């Protein structure tokens, strides 16, 4: 377990991404993955109210609903750290980080999750149309009411995160205890450039998403033929099929062979070895996939291996 920022929340070193629940993993498959995750000693699960509105016939809330049913059936709510998010476009149900929308959205999430509190409530995307004071003051009221315990930010720029922290200090408001940025061996610059120093200087927990680069860092996309095996294959090809992408894969293969492990476990282990990273987020649609992710928590990379990965991904 690791502490999340200065929140006092103890979370597992791996966070299970809930974006697939009710989308590419039906309820039965989701329950199997969730059961295996807890049986492995893990407790940290990340979702959002908007998951999975993008899928045909979905309206958002599908992931939270499955999580709520699972916790109710297993009677394990107190053992789980649930992180969810607010602010993304929910269509007719609104969007953004205004007081009015947050108050409506948190009650809807609580209903779907079948719980009376959320451990980590995150601003999913920055909302420049609403004063940060309004958003943070709303969270303060929800904490007082017992509906949420701790707050976090996702997809914030360094400037806006710094501004939010200063407002929290100045007005005695709760501060963002975690940041959820895009972060993996391929996508490094956005976080490491300006955000990493802020998080480390302020003791903010980092729970990066897309930890395996849309699946590219697992090694399952290597040829044009591999692209046709997945709905997101074309996007993977456009972004990752370049000299740097394949150099990273080669380094992952080399280190995985040395470790008698897999590229995905090594990619996650690299994140776990980064100073300031609390728990990378990764999702799984089957127990077999999950076991590969959990294996990362048992991999200890040598300084030489880390240097090899750093050089390939620089």
C-alpha positions in Angstrom: 0.0 0.0 0.0 1.0 3.6 -0.5 -0.4 6.9 0.8 -2.2 9.0 -1.8 -0.7 12.5 -1.5 -1.4 13.9 2.0 -4.9 12.5 2.1 -4.4 9.7 4.5 -5.9 7.3 2.0 -4.0 4.0 1.7 -4.2 2.6 -1.8 -2.7 -0.3 -3.6 0.3 0.2 -5.9 -1.9 -0.6 -8.9 -5.1 1.1 -9.7 -7.7 -0.8 -11.7 -9.2 1.3 -14.5 -13.0 1.0 -14.7 -13.4 2.4 -18.2 -14.0 -1.1 -19.6 -16.8 -2.1 -17.2 -20.1 -2.3 -19.0 -18.3 -1.5 -22.3 -15.8 -4.1 -23.5 -16.3 -6.2 -20.3 -19.9 -7.1 -19.5 -21.1 -7.4 -15.9 -20.0 -11.0 -15.4 -16.6 -10.4 -16.8 -16.2 -7.2 -14.8 -17.2 -9.1 -11.6 -14.5 -11.7 -12.3 -11.8 -9.1 -12.8 -12.9 -7.2 -9.7 -12.9 -10.3 -7.6 -9.5 -11.3 -8.8 -8.2 -7.8 -8.1 -9.3 -7.8 -4.5 -8.1 -11.4 -4.0 -4.6 -10.2 -5.1 -4.6 -7.7 -2.2 -5.5 -4.6 -4.2 -8.1 -2.0 -3.3 -7.9 1.0 -5.6 -10.5 1.3 -8.5 -10.9 4.3 -10.8 -14.0 5.2 -12.8 -15.9 8.2 -14.0 -19.6 9.3 -14.4 -19.1 9.5 -18.2 -17.9 5.9 -18.6 -19.0 4.6 -21.2 -21.1 7.3 -22.9 -19.0 7.0 -26.1 -20.3 3.5 -26.8 -23.4 3.1 -29.0 -26.5 2.9 -26.9 -24.8 4.1 -23.8 -25.5 7.2 -21.8 -22.8 7.2 -19.2 -22.8 5.7 -15.7 -22.5 2.1 -16.9 -19.2 1.6 -15.1 -20.3 3.1 -11.9 -23.5 1.0 -11.9 -21.5 -2.2 -12.3 -19.1 -1.2 -9.5 -22.1 -0.4 -7.3 -23.7 -3.8 -7.9 -20.5 -5.6 -7.3 -19.8 -3.8 -4.0 -23.3 -4.4 -2.8 -23.2 -8.1 -3.7 -19.8 -8.6 -2.1 -20.5 -6.4 0.9 -17.0 -5.0 0.7 -17.5 -1.2 0.3 -15.4 -0.4 3.4 -12.4 -2.3 2.0 -12.4 -0.5 -1.4 -11.1 2.9 -2.3 -13.3 4.2 -5.0 -12.2 7.1 -7.3 -14.6 8.6 -9.7 -14.8 11.8 -11.7 -17.1 14.7 -12.6 -17.0 17.3 -15.3 -17.1 15.5 -18.6 -20.0 16.1 -21.0 -22.9 14.0 -19.9 -25.2 15.2 -22.7 -28.6 16.3 -21.3 -27.3 15.8 -17.8 -24.8 18.6 -18.2 -21.0 19.1 -17.8 -18.4 21.2 -16.2 -17.3 22.1 -12.7 -20.0 24.6 -11.6 -21.5 24.2 -8.1 -24.9 23.3 -9.7 -23.5 20.6 -11.9 -21.2 19.0 -9.2 -24.0 18.9 -6.7 -26.3 17.1 -9.2 -23.5 14.8 -10.5 -22.2 13.6 -7.1 -25.7 12.5 -6.1 -26.1 10.6 -9.4 -22.7 8.9 -8.9 -23.6 8.0 -5.3 -26.8 6.4 -6.5 -25.1 4.4 -9.2 -22.3 3.3 -6.9 -24.9 2.3 -4.2 -22.8 4.0 -1.5 -23.1 7.1 0.7 -19.6 8.4 0.1 -16.9 8.6 -2.6 -13.2 8.2 -1.4 -11.6 10.3 -4.2 -13.7 12.7 -6.3 -11.8 14.1 -9.2 -12.3 17.0 -11.6 -12.2 15.1 -14.9 -11.3 18.0 -17.1 -10.5 21.6 -16.2 -13.4 24.0 -16.7 -12.0 27.5 -17.4 -15.6 28.9 -17.4 -16.0 28.4 -13.7 -13.9 30.1 -11.0 -11.6 27.6 -9.2 -12.9 29.0 -5.9 -16.5 27.9 -6.8 -15.4 24.4 -7.6 -13.2 24.0 -4.6 -15.8 25.5 -2.2 -18.4 23.1 -3.6 -16.0 20.2 -2.8 -15.5 21.6 0.7 -19.2 21.5 1.3 -19.5 17.9 0.0 -16.7 16.9 2.3 -18.5 18.5 5.3 -21.6 16.6 4.3 -19.7 13.3 4.2 -20.4 12.7 0.5 -16.8 12.7 -0.6 -13.5 12.3 1.4 -10.7 13.6 -0.8 -10.5 15.5 -4.1 -8.2 15.1 -7.1 -7.6 16.7 -10.5 -7.3 15.0 -13.9 -6.1 16.6 -17.2 -5.0 19.9 -15.5 -2.2 22.0 -16.9 0.7 22.9 -14.6 -0.5 26.5 -14.5 -4.1 25.7 -13.4 -3.0 23.1 -10.9 -0.7 25.6 -9.3 -3.4 28.2 -9.2 -5.8 25.7 -7.6 -3.3 24.8 -4.9 -2.7 28.5 -4.2 -6.5 29.2 -3.9 -6.8 26.2 -1.5 -4.0 27.6 0.7 -5.3 31.2 0.6 -9.0 30.4 1.4 -8.5 27.3 3.6 -10.3 25.1 1.1 -9.5 21.4 0.4 -6.7 20.9 -2.1 -6.3 18.5 -4.9 -4.4 15.5 -3.3 -3.9 13.7 -6.6 -3.3 14.3 -10.2 -4.4 12.0 -13.0 -2.3 12.8 -16.1 -1.7 11.0 -19.3 1.6 9.2 -18.5 3.5 6.2 -19.8 6.8 5.3 -21.4 5.8 6.9 -24.7 3.9 9.9 -23.3 6.4 11.5 -21.0 6.8 15.2 -21.8 3.4 16.4 -20.8 3.8 15.2 -17.2 7.5 15.3 -16.7 8.0 18.8 -18.1 6.1 21.1 -15.7 3.6 18.9 -13.7 6.1 16.5 -12.1 7.9 19.2 -10.1 4.6 20.7 -8.8 3.4 17.3 -7.7 6.7 16.3 -6.0 7.1 19.7 -4.3 3.5 19.6 -2.9 3.3 15.9 -2.1 0.5 15.3 -4.6 -0.1 11.6 -5.5 0.1 10.8 -9.2 -2.2 8.2 -10.7 -1.5 8.4 -14.4 -3.9 7.0 -17.0 -3.2 5.2 -20.3 -0.3 3.5 -18.5 0.1 1.0 -21.4 -0.3 3.4 -24.2 -3.6 2.2 -25.6 -2.2 -1.3 -25.5 0.9 -0.5 -27.6 3.3 -1.0 -24.7 2.0 -4.6 -24.1 3.7 -5.5 -27.4 0.5 -6.8 -29.1 0.8 -4.2 -31.9 3.9 -4.8 -34.0 2.8 -5.2 -37.6 0.1 -3.9 -39.9 -1.7 -7.2 -39.4 -1.9 -6.6 -35.7 -3.7 -3.3 -36.3 -6.8 -5.2 -37.6 -7.2 -7.1 -34.4 -8.6 -4.2 -32.4 -11.1 -1.3 -32.8 -8.4 1.1 -31.6 -5.7 -0.4 -33.9 -5.7 2.4 -36.4 -5.3 5.0 -33.7 -2.4 3.0 -32.3 -0.7 2.9 -35.7 -1.0 6.6 -36.3 0.5 7.5 -32.9 3.0 4.8 -32.0 4.2 3.3 -35.3 7.4 5.3 -35.6 11.2 4.8 -34.8 10.8 6.0 -31.2 7.8 3.7 -30.6 9.6 0.6 -31.9 12.7 1.5 -29.9 10.7 1.6 -26.8 9.2 -1.8 -27.6 12.7 -3.2 -28.2 13.8 -2.0 -24.9 10.7 -3.4 -23.2 11.4 -6.8 -24.8 15.0 -6.8 -23.7 14.2 -5.9 -20.1 11.2 -8.3 -20.0 13.5 -11.2 -21.1 16.0 -10.3 -18.4 13.3 -10.2 -15.8 11.5 -13.3 -17.1 8.4 -11.1 -17.3 6.3 -9.4 -20.0 6.5 -6.0 -21.7 3.3 -4.8 -20.0 4.6 -5.7 -16.5 7.9 -3.9 -17.2 6.1 -0.8 -18.6 4.1 -0.6 -15.4 7.1 -1.4 -13.2 8.9 1.5 -14.8 6.0 3.8 -13.8 6.1 2.4 -10.2 9.8 3.2 -10.0 9.2 6.8 -11.0 9.6 9.2 -8.0 6.2 10.6 -7.0 4.0 8.1 -8.9 1.6 6.5 -6.4 -0.3 4.0 -8.6 -0.5 3.7 -12.4 -4.0 3.0 -13.7 -4.5 0.1 -16.0 -7.7 -1.8 -17.1 -8.3 -5.5 -17.9 -11.3 -7.3 -19.5 -10.2 -10.7 -18.3 -8.5 -12.3 -15.2 -5.7 -13.4 -17.5 -5.0 -9.8 -18.5 -5.3 -8.7 -14.9 -2.7 -11.2 -13.7 -0.2 -9.7 -16.2 -0.8 -6.2 -14.7 -0.5 -7.4 -11.1 2.8 -9.1 -12.0 4.2 -5.5 -12.3 4.0 -5.1 -8.6 6.5 -8.0 -8.2 9.0 -6.6 -10.7 12.0 -4.7 -9.4 13.9 -3.0 -12.1 17.7 -2.5 -11.8 19.2 1.0 -12.4 20.6 -0.4 -15.7 17.2 -1.5 -16.8 15.6 1.8 -15.9 18.4 3.6 -17.8 17.8 1.4 -20.9 14.1 2.3 -20.8 14.7 6.0 -20.2 17.1 6.2 -23.1 14.8 4.5 -25.5 11.8 6.6 -24.5 13.6 10.0 -24.0 
